[in-house]
Amino acid sequence: MWIIVTLAAAFFQCVRTFRQRALKGLLSTNGANFVRYIYGAPLALAALALLLATSGESLPAVPGGFWVSAILGGLAQILATSALLLAITRDSFAVGTALSKTEALQAAIIAALFFGEHVGWGGALAIAAGFGGVALLTLKSLSLRALTGSGGVYGLISGFFFGWSSMFIRDAALAVPTDLPLLAALVTLAAVTSLQTLMLGAWLLVREPGMVAKVLRAWRVCAPVAILSIIGSACWFLAFTLQKAAYVRALGQAELVFTVVASTFLLREKFGFREALGTFIITGSIVALLTLTR
């Protein structure tokens, strides 16, 4: 199940990021980021209400630690998404997204150092191989130019905060007292998106007056992004309740395959031997990871 929902999350995230890129011309970076929360939170709450009504379950009473992890995870995701939006608007769509995918490697390190969650040597090698594929997709001429450019730097920062966000969200989901993974995922999703709406909304009201009103007026353009985002987030959160975050993020590198296809056929960006080899290595690392976690 975690494999299916992770692949679905990767697909929806790729499509959402592609659609969200178009919002940059209409809204600020933080405004485009805010779209997924202000429109996504009501959808997450509605999905949770529907599950409770159809399953006969009651809303679980979550402990205080849940809220700490939810706040930290939500804040890290806000920072990661804003950095990703900056990355894909200051460099190519594929490069910005690909460098953000170092989150798998960064999540594995964070999990081992701070959460006592180890992936083992086999899993570490598979994740490292995936990072090699990412490097082939991003480091042109095997130099550090892609990393030192603004798009590359923001991509790496995005991966760093996505790594932290994954661990905190998994920590929050596992703290929900229920035997139903979907219920734990939706409780966490509803809480995190609601908190993110408050946090980023307050920031926009103070630092970017009028941006919240712009987001609300552009609802016809923003609604599709929000729907794609909340579906993808629900899949990510469910996957985090079922499997280690590092494994989920490593499998989530399948998004790069979707990204390369989108950047090649929709944005007309170059797809050469290095891109093909990088995609092949990433795919191989994913196969190896799935074999190791069977």
C-alpha positions in Angstrom: 0.0 0.0 0.0 2.8 2.5 0.9 4.3 2.0 -2.6 1.0 2.7 -4.4 0.2 5.9 -2.4 3.8 7.2 -2.6 3.8 6.9 -6.4 0.4 8.6 -6.5 1.8 11.4 -4.2 4.8 11.8 -6.5 2.6 12.1 -9.6 0.2 14.6 -8.0 3.1 16.6 -6.6 4.7 16.9 -10.1 1.4 18.1 -11.6 0.8 20.5 -8.8 4.3 22.0 -8.9 3.9 22.4 -12.7 0.6 24.2 -12.2 1.8 26.2 -9.2 4.7 27.5 -11.3 2.2 29.4 -13.4 0.9 31.2 -10.3 4.3 33.0 -9.9 3.3 35.6 -12.5 0.1 36.3 -10.7 1.1 36.0 -7.0 4.3 36.4 -4.9 6.3 33.3 -4.0 4.6 33.2 -0.6 1.2 33.9 -2.1 1.6 31.0 -4.5 2.6 28.8 -1.6 -0.4 30.1 0.5 -2.8 28.7 -2.2 -2.3 25.1 -1.2 -3.2 25.9 2.5 -6.1 28.4 2.3 -7.9 26.2 -0.2 -6.5 22.9 0.9 -7.4 23.1 4.6 -11.2 23.1 4.1 -10.8 20.1 1.7 -8.7 18.2 4.3 -11.3 18.9 7.0 -14.1 17.8 4.7 -12.3 14.6 3.9 -11.7 13.9 7.6 -15.4 14.6 8.3 -16.4 12.2 5.5 -14.2 9.4 6.8 -15.5 9.8 10.3 -19.1 9.7 9.1 -18.7 6.7 6.9 -16.4 4.6 9.2 -18.3 5.2 12.4 -15.0 6.1 14.1 -14.8 9.0 16.6 -12.3 11.8 16.3 -9.2 10.7 18.2 -7.9 12.7 21.2 -4.3 13.6 20.2 -1.6 14.2 22.8 0.3 17.4 23.2 3.4 16.1 21.3 1.2 15.7 18.2 0.7 19.5 18.1 4.4 20.2 18.5 5.3 17.9 15.6 2.4 19.2 13.5 3.5 22.9 14.0 7.2 22.1 13.2 6.3 19.9 10.3 3.9 22.5 8.9 6.4 25.3 9.2 9.2 23.2 7.6 6.9 22.4 4.7 6.0 26.1 4.2 9.7 26.9 4.0 10.4 24.0 1.7 7.6 24.8 -0.7 8.6 28.5 -0.9 12.2 27.5 -1.6 11.1 25.1 -4.3 9.0 27.8 -6.0 12.0 30.1 -6.0 14.2 27.2 -7.4 11.9 26.4 -10.3 11.5 30.0 -11.3 15.2 30.9 -11.1 16.4 27.8 -13.0 14.9 25.1 -15.2 11.8 23.3 -13.9 13.6 19.9 -14.0 16.8 21.2 -12.2 14.9 23.0 -9.4 12.7 20.0 -8.7 15.5 17.5 -9.0 17.7 19.3 -6.5 14.8 19.4 -4.1 14.8 15.6 -4.3 18.0 15.4 -2.3 15.3 15.4 0.5 15.5 11.6 0.4 19.2 11.6 1.4 18.7 14.4 3.8 15.7 12.8 5.4 17.7 9.6 5.9 20.5 11.5 7.7 18.0 13.5 9.8 16.1 10.3 10.7 19.3 8.5 11.8 20.8 11.5 13.8 17.7 12.9 15.5 14.9 10.3 15.4 16.8 7.0 15.8 15.3 5.6 12.6 17.9 3.8 10.5 17.4 2.6 6.9 20.2 0.0 6.9 23.2 -0.3 4.5 21.1 -1.6 1.6 18.6 1.2 1.9 21.4 3.8 2.3 23.1 2.5 -0.9 19.9 2.7 -2.8 19.2 6.2 -1.6 22.8 7.2 -2.4 22.4 5.8 -5.9 19.3 7.8 -6.3 21.3 10.9 -5.3 23.8 10.0 -8.1 21.0 10.0 -10.6 19.9 13.4 -9.3 23.4 14.7 -9.7 23.5 13.6 -13.3 20.2 15.4 -13.9 21.4 18.6 -12.3 25.2 19.0 -12.3 25.9 20.1 -15.8 29.4 19.1 -17.0 29.9 17.5 -13.5 30.6 21.0 -12.1 29.2 22.8 -9.1 27.6 25.5 -11.3 24.1 24.1 -10.8 24.6 24.1 -7.1 26.0 27.6 -6.7 23.3 29.2 -8.9 20.4 30.6 -7.1 18.0 28.0 -8.4 20.3 25.2 -7.3 20.8 26.6 -3.8 17.1 27.1 -3.3 16.5 23.5 -4.5 18.9 22.2 -1.9 17.3 24.3 0.8 14.0 23.0 -0.2 15.2 19.4 0.1 16.6 20.2 3.6 13.3 21.5 4.9 11.3 18.8 3.1 13.5 16.2 5.0 12.6 17.8 8.3 9.0 18.2 7.4 8.7 14.5 6.5 10.1 13.4 9.9 7.9 15.7 11.9 4.8 14.8 10.0 5.5 11.1 10.4 6.1 11.7 14.1 2.7 13.5 14.4 0.8 10.8 12.4 2.2 8.0 14.5 1.1 9.9 17.7 -2.6 9.7 16.6 -4.2 7.0 18.8 -5.9 4.9 16.1 -5.4 1.6 14.3 -6.6 3.1 11.0 -3.7 4.6 9.0 -6.0 6.6 6.8 -7.6 8.2 9.8 -4.2 9.1 11.3 -3.2 10.6 8.0 -6.3 12.7 7.6 -6.2 13.9 11.2 -2.6 15.0 10.7 -3.3 16.5 7.3 -6.3 18.5 8.6 -4.3 19.8 11.6 -1.2 20.7 9.6 -2.9 22.5 6.7 -5.1 24.5 9.2 -2.0 25.5 11.1 -0.2 26.4 7.9 -3.1 28.6 6.8 -2.8 30.5 10.1 1.0 30.7 10.1 1.5 31.8 6.5 -1.7 33.8 6.5 -0.5 35.9 9.4 2.8 36.4 7.7 1.2 37.6 4.5 -1.1 40.0 6.4 1.9 41.6 8.1 4.6 41.5 5.4 2.6 41.4 2.1 -0.7 43.4 2.7 -3.3 42.6 0.0 -1.8 39.3 -1.0 -4.4 37.2 0.8 -7.1 39.2 -1.0 -5.3 38.5 -4.3 -5.2 34.8 -3.6 -9.0 34.8 -2.8 -9.8 36.7 -5.9 -7.8 34.3 -8.1 -9.8 31.3 -6.9 -10.6 30.0 -10.4 -6.8 29.7 -11.1 -5.9 28.6 -7.6 -8.6 25.9 -7.0 -7.0 23.3 -9.3 -3.6 23.8 -7.6 -5.2 23.3 -4.2 -7.1 20.2 -5.2 -4.0 18.6 -6.7 -2.0 19.6 -3.6 -4.4 18.2 -1.1 -4.7 14.9 -2.9 -0.9 14.6 -3.1 -0.5 15.6 0.5 -3.1 13.1 1.7 -1.1 10.4 -0.2 2.2 11.6 1.3 0.8 11.7 4.9 -0.7 8.2 4.5 2.6 6.8 3.2 4.4 8.3 6.2 2.1 6.4 8.5 2.9 3.2 6.7 6.7 3.4 6.1 9.9 5.1 7.2 10.0 8.7 5.8 13.4 8.1 4.2 12.1 5.2 2.2 8.9 7.1 1.2 11.0 10.1 0.0 13.4 7.8 -1.8 10.5 6.2 -3.7 9.1 9.7 -4.2 12.0 10.4 -6.5 9.8 8.8 -9.1 8.5 12.3 -9.4 11.7 13.1 -11.3 10.6 10.8 -14.1 7.3 12.6 -14.3 9.2 16.0 -14.1 11.5 15.1 -17.0 8.6 14.1 -19.1 6.8 17.3 -18.3 9.8 19.6 -18.8 10.7 17.8 -22.1 7.3 17.7 -23.8 5.5 20.6 -22.2 8.2 23.1 -21.5 10.5 22.0 -24.4 13.5 21.8 -22.2 16.5 19.7 -23.3 16.6 16.0 -22.7 19.9 14.4 -23.6 22.1 11.5 -22.6 22.9 12.8 -19.1 19.2 13.2 -18.4 18.4 9.7 -19.7 21.2 8.2 -17.7 20.2 10.1 -14.6 16.6 8.9 -15.0 17.7 5.3 -15.5 19.9 5.4 -12.3 17.0 6.9 -10.3 14.7 4.3 -11.6 17.2 1.5 -10.8 17.7 2.9 -7.2 13.9 2.8 -6.7 13.7 -0.8 -7.9 16.5 -1.7 -5.6 14.9 0.1 -2.7 11.6 -1.7 -3.3 13.4 -5.1 -3.4 15.2 -4.4 -0.1 12.0 -3.3 1.7 9.8 -6.3 0.6 
